[in-house]
Amino acid sequence: MSRIRDSRQITIRGSQSPLTFATEGGELWKEWDRYLLLDGKKAYHIGNICGTCSFFFERLGGANASVNPPQVIADLTKGLNSVTSSAVNQIQKIIPDGSYIVSLNQAFISLTVPGSTSDYFVKEQVELWGLDPFFGLPHYPKTEYYRSGMQTFSKTSCLFEFVIPMFPHSWLDKQRLQEMSSLLESGSEPTAIALSVLDVKQPADWTGDPTVTEHWCLAHYLIDGHHKAYAASQCNRPITLLSFLALGEGVSSEKQKLTIVKMMKTQH
């Protein structure tokens, strides 16, 4: 699990970000499905509003580009040491309107391939929710993603952390990857940027007597720093992640979001 070095709360108004959150519903629910949009196109299906349904994300056609804050690229490549006002003021221009906990996280991340033994949707989710009742299969997110560990923090609750790219590592520039790898190997911790959402999920019933029955799923949607993230996963070196945790999004309360931030600050 990543460790928070520094954090602050902010509210963004009047943003011209190409990123937006959106919901869709049907006859029974005006709002059910939740999405992250890029330039008005659905980039990710980021779950639904049901607290007993399983957590998921699924890459869609609009997830095909990063969103870069050009004014602070040099600072991000070097790596931030704290949540500075100057960096936040520049980066918030690419973040949607809303209230956020902005945190600087240090994390070791590992690349996960869908269907592999390290895939959350194959292992931990199936252990509690079982297979999809219609297809009889685990959820398929249609993307590789990174995991940053897990942490049991109560008798029945566990935090799972994900870093989810906008496009696969096969799209990355090899020369830029080599530069990032050299930087990481030298001891630097370059900073990536993520738009983050917390979902707290617990099935209405389950089979057997599992120890953990509540999954706190912290999803960091990577909007800048794809070369940094992949290089860090391959070098087994820590990366820093500037996370904008949306207080108004996700199946979780503000209190639960603050609980997670407090816990991640105390990790060693």
Secondary structure, 3 states (H helix, E strand, C coil): CCEEEEEEEEEECCCCCCEEEEEECCCCCCCCEEEEEECCEEEEEEEECCCCCCCCCEECCCCCCCCCCHHHHHHHHHCCCCCCHHHHHHHHHHCCCEEEEEEEEEECCEEECCCCCCCCCCCHHHHHHCCCCCCCCCCCCCCCEEEEEEEECCCCEEEEEEEECCCCHHHCCHHHHHHHHHHHHCCCCCEEEEEEEEEEECCCCCCCCCCCCEEEEEEEEEEECHHHHHHHHHHCCCEEEEEEEECCCCCCCHHHHHHHHHHHHCCC
